[in-house]
Amino acid sequence: MNTLLRSVARRASVLVLAMAASMAALVPNTAMADGERFVLISHAPDSDSWWNTIKNAINVAGEQLNVEVEYRNPTTGDLADMARIIEQAVASNPDGIITTIADYEVLKGPLEKANKKGIPVVTINSGTAEQSEAVGALLHVGQPEYDAGFGAGKRAKADGVESFVCVNHYITNPASVERCQGFADALGVELGNQMIDVGQDPTGIEKKVLAYLRANPNTGAVLTLGPTSAHPTLRALEKNRQLGKIYFGTFDLSGEIAQAIKDGNIQWGIDQQPFLQGYIPVMVLTMYDRYGVVPANNINSGPGFVTKDNLEMVEKLAGEYR
């Protein structure tokens, strides 16, 4: 399956670049080069395994397009550290920067410096299309987080859910709050203390989920925001004998989440297709640098729901392409 996907991706990228080349023939004085260097800066700490798919995507894109793509991140997820990493990347004069907008107020300054130096930027994952435009990015590739949360809440409400706990492992990222807020709005409830700040430590997450459910035994559903919080929550539910009995939805995927969906312990996972968030920006920056062309619209990579019905392919590819 992986060989087939690589073959399909290769043919697709060749087709796109061939189209771009024909378009470039109509544009005077466009420079054509190869061996470009791009830098992708994420907000994720080293412990966040979800980003492995994006790392794989930029490696595949780099190999296929003959470009160098560096991955950089704050080891603990500290956003001030992320801002410094962006400034360092700008100072190194790459051919392009790919970054999340985990916090607009913290990151807009460094991104404006990239814009002033003429370094093209593509934003991914966190942040909005409006914020991406405000910092002068070419486009944004990602999932509208409030809309994704709202869609998840509508699905849960249709399944009879009336109350929930949102297990937020990255509450300093405004996008994480948008997910919880959208879910609450779709259910028609106020978002208050049912959004719990659990941090990044797996043991700490497990304990905090257990404590909340013991204090709020009538909680109707659990919403987690990614593998970092989903994995310890599964263990917490197993300990208090609610695994498979309480409604459980999560953002993002992993092998463990896929298995839990298969076992009926998680009802659905929201796939924002991180492979696209890594691959497409590299392709866009390459076309822009070589041919002066760029897509006219932002690209929504998600949301999509993964359930038992479409799990088979996702399960095989989790952590690498899904």
C-alpha positions in Angstrom: 0.0 0.0 0.0 2.8 2.4 0.9 4.5 1.7 -2.4 1.3 2.3 -4.3 0.8 5.7 -2.5 4.3 6.8 -3.3 3.8 5.9 -6.9 0.5 7.8 -7.1 2.0 10.8 -5.2 5.0 10.8 -7.6 2.8 10.8 -10.7 0.6 13.5 -9.2 3.6 15.8 -8.3 5.1 15.3 -11.8 1.8 16.2 -13.4 1.5 19.4 -11.2 5.0 20.5 -11.9 4.6 19.8 -15.7 1.5 22.0 -15.6 3.4 24.7 -13.7 6.2 24.5 -16.2 3.9 25.1 -19.1 2.3 28.1 -17.2 5.8 29.4 -16.5 6.5 29.6 -20.2 3.9 32.3 -20.4 5.5 34.4 -17.6 8.6 36.4 -18.6 11.8 36.5 -16.5 10.8 33.7 -14.1 13.8 32.0 -12.5 14.1 28.3 -12.6 16.2 26.5 -10.0 16.5 23.4 -7.9 17.9 22.5 -4.6 15.9 25.1 -2.8 16.0 25.1 1.0 12.8 25.5 3.0 12.3 25.5 6.8 9.2 24.2 8.6 8.7 25.4 12.1 6.0 23.7 14.2 4.7 24.6 17.7 4.8 20.9 18.7 7.0 19.6 21.6 9.3 16.7 20.9 6.8 14.4 22.7 4.0 15.0 20.2 4.0 11.9 17.9 1.2 13.3 15.7 3.8 15.4 13.8 5.6 12.3 12.6 3.2 12.2 9.6 4.1 15.8 8.7 7.8 15.0 9.0 7.3 12.1 6.7 5.4 14.3 4.2 8.2 16.9 4.0 10.8 14.2 3.5 8.7 12.6 0.7 8.2 16.1 -0.9 11.8 17.0 -0.6 13.0 13.8 -2.3 10.5 14.1 -5.1 11.0 17.8 -5.8 14.8 17.9 -5.2 14.6 20.4 -2.3 15.9 20.5 1.2 13.3 20.9 4.0 14.4 21.4 7.6 12.1 20.6 10.5 12.4 22.8 13.6 10.3 23.0 16.8 10.5 24.2 20.4 11.4 21.1 22.4 8.8 21.8 25.1 6.2 23.5 23.0 7.0 26.9 24.4 5.7 29.6 22.0 8.2 32.2 22.9 10.9 29.7 21.9 9.0 29.1 18.7 9.1 32.8 17.9 12.9 32.8 18.4 13.2 29.7 16.1 11.3 31.6 13.4 13.6 34.6 13.7 16.6 32.3 13.4 15.1 30.7 10.3 14.5 34.2 8.8 18.1 35.2 9.5 19.3 32.1 7.7 17.7 33.4 4.4 15.9 30.2 3.3 13.9 30.1 0.0 10.7 29.7 2.0 9.2 29.2 5.5 6.4 26.9 6.5 4.9 27.5 9.9 1.9 27.2 12.2 0.3 30.3 13.7 -0.1 28.7 17.2 -0.6 32.2 18.7 -0.9 35.1 16.4 0.1 37.8 18.9 3.3 35.9 19.7 4.3 35.0 16.2 3.2 37.9 14.0 6.4 39.9 14.6 8.8 37.2 13.4 6.6 36.4 10.4 6.4 40.1 9.5 10.2 40.1 9.4 10.1 37.2 6.9 7.7 39.2 4.8 9.9 42.3 4.9 12.9 40.3 3.8 10.9 38.9 0.8 11.0 35.3 2.1 7.7 33.6 1.0 5.7 32.0 3.8 3.0 29.3 3.8 1.1 28.8 7.1 -0.2 25.4 8.1 -2.2 23.7 10.9 -3.0 26.3 13.6 -4.2 29.8 12.8 -6.9 31.2 10.5 -6.9 32.3 6.9 -7.3 35.9 8.0 -4.2 35.6 10.3 -2.2 34.0 7.5 -3.1 36.9 5.1 -2.3 39.4 7.8 1.3 38.2 8.1 1.7 38.2 4.3 1.7 34.4 3.7 1.0 33.0 0.3 -1.8 30.8 1.6 -2.9 28.6 4.5 -3.1 24.8 4.5 -5.1 23.4 7.5 -8.3 22.7 9.2 -10.6 25.4 10.5 -10.6 24.4 14.1 -13.8 26.0 15.4 -15.7 24.5 12.4 -14.1 21.1 13.1 -15.2 21.3 16.7 -18.7 22.4 15.8 -19.0 19.5 13.3 -17.9 17.1 16.0 -20.4 18.5 18.4 -23.2 18.2 15.8 -22.4 14.5 15.3 -22.2 13.9 19.1 -25.6 15.7 19.6 -27.2 13.6 17.0 -25.9 10.6 18.9 -27.6 11.8 22.1 -24.7 13.5 23.9 -25.8 16.4 26.2 -22.6 17.0 28.3 -18.9 16.4 27.9 -15.4 17.0 29.1 -12.8 18.4 26.8 -9.3 17.1 27.6 -7.1 20.0 26.5 -3.4 19.1 26.5 -2.2 22.4 24.9 -4.4 25.1 26.3 -1.9 27.8 25.5 -2.7 27.3 21.8 -5.9 29.2 21.0 -6.8 26.7 18.3 -7.2 24.0 20.9 -9.8 26.2 22.7 -11.6 26.8 19.4 -12.1 23.0 19.1 -13.6 22.8 22.6 -15.7 25.9 22.0 -17.1 24.7 18.7 -18.1 21.4 20.3 -19.8 23.1 23.2 -21.7 25.5 20.8 -23.0 22.6 18.7 -24.3 20.9 21.8 -25.9 24.1 22.9 -24.0 24.3 26.3 -21.7 26.9 27.8 -18.0 26.1 27.8 -16.8 26.3 31.3 -15.0 24.0 33.7 -15.7 21.0 31.4 -12.6 22.1 29.5 -9.7 20.8 31.6 -6.1 21.9 31.3 -4.2 18.6 31.6 -0.7 19.5 30.4 1.6 17.2 28.4 2.6 14.6 31.0 0.8 11.3 30.2 0.5 10.3 33.9 -0.7 13.8 34.8 -3.3 13.6 32.0 -4.6 10.2 33.2 -4.9 11.4 36.8 -6.7 14.6 35.9 -9.2 12.8 33.6 -9.9 10.3 36.4 -10.4 13.1 38.9 -12.8 15.0 36.7 -15.0 11.9 35.9 -15.1 11.0 39.6 -16.3 14.5 40.4 -18.7 14.6 37.5 -20.1 11.1 37.2 -22.9 12.1 34.8 -20.5 13.3 32.1 -21.9 12.1 28.8 -18.9 12.3 26.5 -15.1 12.7 26.4 -13.4 14.8 23.7 -9.7 14.7 23.4 -7.6 16.9 21.1 -5.0 14.5 19.8 -2.9 11.4 20.7 -1.1 13.3 23.5 -4.4 13.4 25.5 -6.3 10.5 23.9 -3.8 7.8 24.9 -3.8 8.6 28.6 -7.5 9.1 28.5 -8.0 5.6 27.2 -6.0 4.3 30.2 -8.0 6.4 32.6 -11.3 5.1 31.2 -10.0 1.5 31.5 -9.1 2.1 35.2 -12.5 3.5 36.1 -14.3 0.8 34.0 -15.9 3.3 31.6 -13.9 2.2 28.5 -16.4 1.4 25.8 -19.3 2.7 27.9 -18.8 6.5 27.6 -19.0 8.3 24.3 -15.5 9.2 23.2 -14.4 11.3 20.2 -11.0 12.6 19.4 -9.1 14.9 17.1 -6.3 13.4 15.0 -5.1 9.9 14.6 -2.5 7.4 15.7 -2.1 3.6 15.7 -3.5 3.4 19.2 -6.5 5.6 18.3 -7.2 3.6 15.2 -7.2 0.4 17.3 -9.6 2.0 19.8 -12.0 2.9 17.0 -11.8 -0.7 15.8 -12.5 -2.0 19.3 -15.5 0.4 19.8 -13.8 2.4 22.6 -13.6 5.6 20.5 -16.5 6.4 18.3 -14.7 8.6 15.8 -11.4 10.4 15.1 -11.2 13.7 13.2 -8.6 13.5 10.5 -7.1 16.8 9.4 -4.8 14.9 6.9 -1.4 16.1 8.2 0.3 14.5 5.2 -1.3 17.2 3.1 -0.2 19.9 5.6 3.4 18.9 5.1 3.5 18.0 1.4 1.4 20.8 -0.2 3.4 23.7 1.3 6.7 22.3 0.0 5.1 21.8 -3.5 3.6 25.4 -3.4 6.9 27.0 -2.4 8.8 25.0 -5.0 6.4 26.1 -7.8 6.5 29.7 -6.5 10.3 29.8 -6.5 10.8 28.1 -9.8 7.9 29.3 -11.9 6.2 32.2 -10.1 2.9 30.5 -9.7 0.8 29.9 -6.6 -2.7 28.5 -5.9 -5.2 31.3 -5.6 -7.1 29.8 -2.6 -6.3 28.5 0.9 -6.6 24.8 1.2 -8.7 23.1 3.9 -7.0 19.7 4.7 -9.9 18.7 7.1 -12.0 17.9 8.9 -13.0 14.4 8.0 -14.4 11.7 10.3 -12.7 8.3 10.7 -15.0 5.6 11.9 -15.2 1.8 11.8 -16.6 2.2 8.3 -13.5 3.7 6.7 -10.9 2.6 9.2 -9.2 -0.2 7.2 -7.0 2.0 5.0 -6.4 4.6 7.7 -5.3 1.9 10.2 -2.7 0.7 7.7 -1.3 4.2 7.1 -1.6 5.8 10.5 1.5 7.7 11.6 3.0 7.7 8.1 0.4 9.1 5.7 -2.7 9.5 7.9 
